[in-house]
Amino acid sequence: MDRDGGTVDGFHIGHVPPGVGDEVSDFASEWEDVRLTSRFWERPTADGHQVDLRVHVLRGERLADLDAVRDFLTEYHERDPAQWRLTEFPHGDGPGLTDDVQAFWLVGPGVAVTVLTTPEFAEALAATALAVRVAPDDVA
């Protein structure tokens, strides 16, 4: 049974994988002139908490195209661009890229979405990301 993730910053999260934690938190931040509105799903563990799933809506002028989104995320996640192996991720809202635990796409100039999970939920990444869509009655 699909678990709905609600709406965050104009995007409906239509699928949360079974087993993802029930504790949900929303955050807003800004980094390098990009505003991030985020929803996290986490669960308690013996060592504290584990974040199972994150959805971020990114808004900023520097996100002009998919390459700019990739460049921003490379910096934000402190990745080595030469080591980050990405493949095309066709999303109905726009062109995207993915690896084993993250999918992201450009909705339009200045607006992008990224979905991140853990290796435990990697098999559900594509289905989860494809179920994140511009919310009805909202303009991204």
C-alpha positions in Angstrom: 0.0 0.0 0.0 1.4 3.4 -1.0 2.1 5.8 1.9 1.6 9.4 0.9 4.3 11.9 1.9 2.1 15.1 1.7 3.1 18.3 0.1 6.3 20.3 0.5 7.0 23.7 -1.1 4.6 23.0 -4.0 5.4 19.4 -4.6 3.3 16.4 -3.7 5.2 13.3 -2.5 3.0 10.5 -3.6 5.0 7.5 -2.4 7.0 6.8 0.8 8.5 3.3 0.7 7.3 0.7 3.3 9.7 0.6 6.3 10.8 4.2 6.1 10.6 5.8 9.5 7.4 7.4 10.8 9.0 10.5 12.3 8.7 13.4 9.8 10.4 16.7 10.0 10.4 19.8 7.8 13.3 22.2 7.4 14.0 25.3 5.5 17.5 26.6 4.9 19.7 28.5 2.4 23.1 27.6 1.1 25.1 29.5 -1.6 22.0 31.5 -2.7 19.8 28.4 -3.0 16.8 28.0 -0.8 16.1 24.4 0.3 12.8 23.3 1.7 13.2 19.8 3.0 11.2 16.9 4.4 12.9 14.1 6.3 11.7 10.7 7.4 13.6 9.1 10.2 13.4 6.3 12.8 14.9 5.7 16.2 17.9 3.3 16.3 20.0 2.0 19.2 22.5 4.8 18.4 20.0 7.6 18.1 18.1 8.3 14.9 18.6 7.3 11.2 17.2 9.4 8.4 15.8 7.0 5.8 14.5 9.4 3.2 14.9 13.1 2.3 13.1 15.2 -0.3 14.5 18.7 -1.0 13.0 21.4 -3.1 15.7 23.7 -4.4 15.0 27.3 -5.5 17.6 29.7 -6.8 18.7 31.6 -9.9 21.9 29.6 -10.1 19.9 26.5 -10.9 19.5 27.5 -14.6 19.9 24.0 -16.1 20.5 20.4 -15.1 24.3 20.9 -15.2 24.0 23.8 -12.7 21.9 21.6 -10.4 24.5 18.8 -10.6 27.2 21.4 -9.8 25.3 22.8 -6.9 24.7 19.3 -5.4 28.3 18.3 -5.9 29.3 21.3 -3.8 26.5 20.9 -1.3 27.2 17.2 -0.6 31.0 17.7 -0.9 31.3 15.1 -3.6 34.3 14.6 -5.9 32.8 15.4 -9.3 35.1 12.9 -11.0 33.9 10.1 -8.7 30.2 10.8 -8.8 28.8 8.4 -11.3 25.4 9.6 -12.5 23.0 8.2 -15.2 20.1 9.9 -16.9 16.9 9.9 -14.8 13.9 10.9 -17.0 11.3 12.5 -14.7 7.9 13.7 -16.0 8.6 17.2 -14.6 12.0 17.6 -16.3 15.4 16.1 -17.1 17.3 14.4 -14.2 20.2 12.4 -13.0 20.5 9.5 -10.5 23.0 7.4 -8.7 22.3 4.5 -6.3 20.8 6.6 -3.5 19.9 10.0 -5.0 17.8 11.2 -7.9 17.4 14.8 -8.9 15.8 16.8 -11.7 15.3 20.3 -13.0 11.6 21.3 -13.0 12.4 24.6 -14.7 15.0 27.3 -14.5 15.5 28.1 -10.8 13.6 25.0 -9.5 14.9 21.5 -8.8 14.0 18.6 -6.6 16.2 15.9 -5.1 15.3 12.7 -3.4 17.9 10.9 -1.2 17.6 7.6 0.6 19.9 5.0 2.2 21.2 1.8 0.6 18.5 -0.1 2.5 15.8 1.7 0.5 17.7 2.1 -2.8 15.4 -0.2 -4.7 12.5 2.2 -4.0 14.4 5.3 -5.1 13.1 5.6 -8.6 9.5 4.9 -7.6 9.7 7.4 -4.8 11.3 10.1 -7.0 8.8 9.6 -9.9 6.0 10.0 -7.4 7.2 13.5 -6.5 5.3 15.8 -8.8 4.3 19.5 -8.9 1.3 19.6 -6.6 -2.1 20.2 -8.2 -3.1 23.9 -8.1 0.5 24.9 -7.4 3.0 26.6 -9.7 6.6 25.5 -9.1 
